[in-house]
Amino acid sequence: MFSSFFTYMYRRKSYAKGRRVMAVHTVMPGDTLWKLSSVYGVPISALMRINGLVSGALVPGLNLYIPDEALPERFYQVKAGDTLWKIAQTFQSSVQLIIAANPSLSPNKLKINERLRIPTWQSYTMQTLVFMDAFDPTPYLDTLKSLASHITYLAIFTYSFTRDGMLIQANDEQILKDCKQNNIKPLMVVSNYEGGTFSTELADHILNPARRPVLIRNIVTAVIQKGYAGVSVDFEFVSPTRRQDFTAFVRELKRALGRRVLQVNAHAKTGDQPTNRLTGFLDYRAIGEAADITAVMTIDYGYALGPPAPISPVWWIEQVLTYVVSQIDPRKLMMAINLYGYDWTLPPQPGRTAAMLTVLAAQNQAIASGVPIQFDSRAQSPSYRYRRGGLEHAVSFEDVKSVAAKYELMEVYNLLGTTYWRLRFSFPQNWAYVNKNIRVEK
């Protein structure tokens, strides 16, 4: 009887007026907000608010998040010995609901490693870490408050340091007050950031065994005095020859922090290459054992100085995760989600950097330009091309469909959660998806 009630309620709420299981509508030629409002029974104002639309204009290929009353969705990868009944019991769902949510499923022939979408009241639980700039935080304090229920940790970017190990303070007083008021755990970001970039020389210098104890003492003193919950280490472009020194720094810092949280950000890689100029200094296994949380930066496959490409294609993220979970306990592991896109001017030229823009700005630029959006099904990534000033541009960004694919990977790999770069980048679809489908630990 319980199972039948679940099925009835889910079908009644999810499939009324042609609703899809995942509540995403891909705009087709001829679609209008009025038409979609009528089909889905959702006010136009709600469609515009949740998707960050600034006008009634739409373009083909735009993925719109449709608010509905369907159950939250979970993801599961089939293992040997599984049956639909067993899976349904585990997720407090029903066989009928799972079949309805997976149209291509053969109920009596489950395939090992097959991935299923599971409708259930039992939301996926994870931790989140959001980066926030301390350079000029005031314009984004209201955003922090509005998203507080979705944030476990706020990593305040950034404290740097001098060559003698003295900390360079960040403008963090008001941010820390707001974290306390909104039950958010603040982490002090400590990085080798200098002059607007990450300094190899600064990192290599301070990691010397004779110098790093001074920095560690100053970090711990500041953490205690200011009331931080812990530290987020963001060292980048460190020389591969400093690999052992960086590992020692992480171990020594954790020992000094005691029960406070140590989170380390690490560039993504699909295998260990100790001489690689970007990732060679990162010993995943050793860092993962020492730190409380390791966050892999799965957001730089496509990058500002490179050719146009998806920023975080899921096929690449999966290659990274396959390797990293062999080195680090997945329950101590986060992967990154970008809240931004890149706009490349074509043709690519050496030294020319793509413009970074928020996901929302990228979406609305496509609409304003009247160009269709393409979706790479393998990468699970939206993109488009447009012309401005006589030049062609290529844009890669994210949407609700692409981030849903990333949350699927997090659950399938049993990760602790995700990091977001960064708070000031507007992406309302993402937060609507989190609000509907995920319970964020506080």
N, C-alpha and C positions, 0 to 999 in steps of 0.2 A: 504493500500500500504506500509506504514511504517513497519507494522508487517511482511508482506511478504518479504520485503528486509532484515530484521533482520534474518528471518529464513533461507533465501537463503545463506546469508553471513556466518552464523554460521555453517550450514551443509557443505558448501563448504570448509570451513577452518578446521572444527573439525573432519569431518568424511572422508576426503580424505585419501586414503591409509589405511583405518581401524583405524584411530585415535580414542582414547577414549575421552569421555567428559572431564575427569579430567587430561588427559595427563600423566598418570602413566602406565608404563609397568612392569608387574611382570615377571621376567626372568624364562623361561621354559628350560628344558633340550634340548640342541641343539642350543639354541640362541647364536648368536655372535653379536658383535658390528657392523660388516659389514652388517649382516642380518637386524638388527634393523635400521641401517642408511638407508638401501634401503626401508624398509617397511614404515618408517615414514618420509622419505625425509629430514633427519637431518644429517649434517656432523658428522662423528665419533668424531672429535675434540670437537664439541659442546656437544655431549653426555658425553664425558669424563670430560669436564670442569664443566658443571652444576652439575654432580653427584660426582665430586671429585675422579674420577677413576685414578689410577696410572699405569694401564696396560690395555690390551685388555681382560683380564680374567673376566669371570662372573660366578656366582653360582646360582643355582635354588633358587627362592624365593626372590631374590634381587629386590627391588622396585626402578625402575629408573624413574626419572622425565624427561618427553619428552617435549622439547621446541616446541611450535606450535603457531599458530595465532588465536586460539579459544578465545572466549570472556572470561573475568574473571568470576569466579563463586562466587555466594552468597548463603546463606542458610536461609531458612525460615521455621518456625513451624506453621502449619495450625491452624487457630482459627475459632470459631463458626461464621458462616455467610460468610466465605471466598468462593470465586470462583476463578478459574484459571484466568479468565479475570481480576478480581480485583487485584490479585497478580501480574499479568503481568504488569498492569498499574503502580502499586506501584514501581516496580523495573525497569521500562522502558525496559521491555523485551517483549516477546510474548507468547501466549498460545502454539504455535507450538514448540518454543524453550524449554519451560518447559517440555512439553511432551517428547521431544527427549532426554532431559537430565535425565529423570526419567522413565526408561523403565517399571517399575512395577506399575506405577501410573494409577489409574482408574480416568480419567478426570472428569467424572460426579458423582463420589462418593468420594469426598475428605473426609479424616478422620481427625477429630480434633486431634492435636498433631503430625500428620504425618509431617515428615521433607522432605523438597524439596530442590533440588539443582537448583539454578536459574542462567542461563547464562545471563549476562548483561554488558553493558558498564559502569554501575554505580558501581564502586568499593566499597567494604566495607571499611569504615573509622574507624581507631582506633588509640590510643596512645600506644607507646611502651616505656619500660624502660629496659635498658641493664646494667648489673653490670660489672664493670671493676676493676681489681685489681690495687691498687696503690703501691704494694710492689715492682714491677719491671715492670713499664708500657712500657718502650721503645720498646720492641719487638712487641708490639701490637698497636702502634700508627698508623701504616699504615692500619691495619684492621679497626680501628676506622674511619679513613678518608673514606675508601672504603664503609663502611656501614652507613655513616652519614645520607643518605637520608631515612634510615629505622629506625632512632632513634629519639624519642621525648626527652626522659630524659636519661642521663648517670649517674648512681649511682656509685660514686667513693668509692671503698671499701678499707680501712675503716679508719675512725677516731675512736679511742678508748679514754679512759679517766682514770685518776687516782682516787683513793678513796676520794680525796678531791675536785673532780670535774674539774680538769684541763684537757684540751684536749691533746691527744697525736697526733701530726701532721701526716698527710699522705703525700706521695711524689706526689703531685697533680699539681704542677705548669704547666708543659708542657701539661698535660691532659686538664686543664682549658683553656689554650691558644687554643688548638685544638678544644675544644667545641665551643668557641666563633667564631672561623674561619669557623666552619661547621654548625652553627645554631642549636646547640644541647644544651638543658638546663641541666646544671650539678647539681646534687644533692649530698650533703655531707652525706655519710653513717656514722651514729653514732651507734656503737655497743658495746656490752660487750665482745668484742673479746680480749683475753689476753693469751699470751703464746701459740698461735696456736689453741686455742679452745674458745668456749663461756663459760664465767665464771658465774656460778650461784651466787657465793659469791659477785662478783663485782657488778652485777646488783642489787641484794638485798640490798647491802650497799648504793649505790647511789640513789636508789628510796626512801630512807627515806625522809620524808617531810622536814627535816631540811637541807638535803644535795642537793637535786635535783635542787633548785633554782640556785645554783652556776654553776652547769653543764649547765643549760638552758641559763644563761647569757653568758657563754663562747661559747656555740654553736652559738648563735645569733651574737655575736661579730665576730666570725670567718666567718660566712656566709656572713656578710656585707663586711668585709675587703677583702675577696677573690672573691667576686662576684658570689657566688652560687645562683642558682634559688630557692633553698630550701633544705630540709633535708629529708633523707631516714632513718627511724629508724629500726634497725635490732637487737632487743633484743631477745635472745633465751635462753631457759633453765632457765627462771626466776621462782622462787618458786611460787606455786599457792597462797600462803598467801600474795603475793605482788600484787594481782589482782587490788585492788582499787588504790594502789599507782601507778601502771603502767598506769592505765586509767587517773589518775590525772596528771601524767607526760606528757602524750600525749596532754591533754587539755591545760596545762600550756605552753607547747612548742609551740603549734599552736597559742595561744594568743600572745606569745612573737614574733613569726615570722610574724604576721600580714598577709599581702597579699602574702607572699612567700609560696611556696608549702611545705606541710607536707605530706609525704608518709610513711605509716607504713607497714612493712612486718609481716605477721601473719601465723603461722603454720596452716595447713588445719585440719578441723574437721567437722564431720557430725552432731554434736549436742553439746550442752554445757555440759561440765564436769568440774566444777570448781575445782575439786581436782586432775585432771590429771596433771602429772608432766611435760608434754610437752606443753599442750595447756590451762591448768587451769587458767593461769594468763591473758588470752585474753578474754575480754568482747567485742565480735564482735560488738554488737549494739552501745555501748558507744564509742568504737574506731572509728567505721564507721561514727558516727555523728561528732566527733571532727576533724578527719583527712580529708585532701582533697582527698587522694587516699589511699585505703587499698589494698594490694596485698596479695592474699592467696597463700601459697607455695604448689601448687598442684604437687609437684615433689618428694615426699618422701614416696610413698606407698611401693615401693621397695627401700631399703636403704643399705648402705655399710656393716653394721653389721648384717643384717638380712639374711634370706634365699633368693635364687634367685627368683625374682618376677619382673613383669613390674614396672618401676619406676613411671609412671603416667598413669595408665589404665583409659580409658575414662569412664567406668562404675563407677569407684570410684570418678573421678572428678565430674561427674554429681551428685552423692550423696552429695558431698561437696557443689557444687553450689546451689543445691536445698535448702540446709540449709542456706548458707551464704546470698543468695539474700532475705531471709526472715528477715535478720538482718541488711543488709547494702544496700543502694541504688546502684543498679547495675551500674549506670553511675559514681559511685565513686569507682568502683571495678575492679581490675585486677586479672587475674590468671597467674600462672607461667608456663613456658615451659623450660624443661631441654635441653641443648645443649650437653649433655654428656650421657654416658652409664656406666654400671657397669660390671666388669668381676670378677665373683666369682670362687674361687677354690673349687672343690668338693672332698670329702663330706664336708658340712659346719661344722665348728668347733667353739666353743665359743671363742669370742675375735678376730677371724680372720676377717679382713676387706677386702671387695672387692676393687679391683683397679678401680679407676675412669679413664675413657678415653673419648676422644671426640667422638661425633657421627661418624665423618668421619673415625677416627681410628678404631672404632668398625666395621664399614661397611667393610673397607679394610682388616681388620684382618680376617674376615670371608672369603673373597675372597682369600687371601693369604693362608689360611688353607684349602681351597677347600671344605668347608662344606656348606650344604644348610641352608638357613634362613627360619625359621618358622614365621608365622604371626598369632597371636591370634586375631581372629575377634571380640571377645567380648571386649577385652582390647584395641584393635587397637594398637598392640604393636609387633614389631619384636624381635626375639631372635634366638640364635643358641648355639650349644655346639661344643667344639673342644678339642683336647688333646695337652698338652705341657709338656715336661719333665716327661712323664709317668702319669701325672695327668689330670683328666677331668676338664674342665672349662665350666661355663654357663655365657652367655653374654646377657644382656638386653639393648636395645638402642632405638633410634628413626629413622624414615625415613620420606620421603615426605608424605606417606600415613597416618602415625600416627599423624603427626603435622596438616595435613589437617583436621583430625577429631577433633582436639583441637580447631582450628580456627572456625570450625562449631559450637562448644559449645559456644564459645565467642559471636558469632553473635546471636545464638538462645536465649541466656540469656541476650543479650543486654548489654554486659560488656563494660567498658571504653577501655579495651585493655589487654595487656600482659606484663609480665616481662620475661627476659631471663637470665639464669645463665649459662654461663657468656661469655663476649666478646671473650676471648681467645680460646674458644672451637669451632672448625671449623665444620660447618654444612651447606655446600653450597646449598643443596636442599631446606632448610628452607628459605634462603634469596631469592632464585629463585622463590619460591612459593609466598613469600610476594611481591616481585617486580611485579609479574604477576597479583595478585588478590587483593591486599590491598593498600589503600592510607593511609600513615602514617601521622598523624597530626604533624606539627612542631610548 
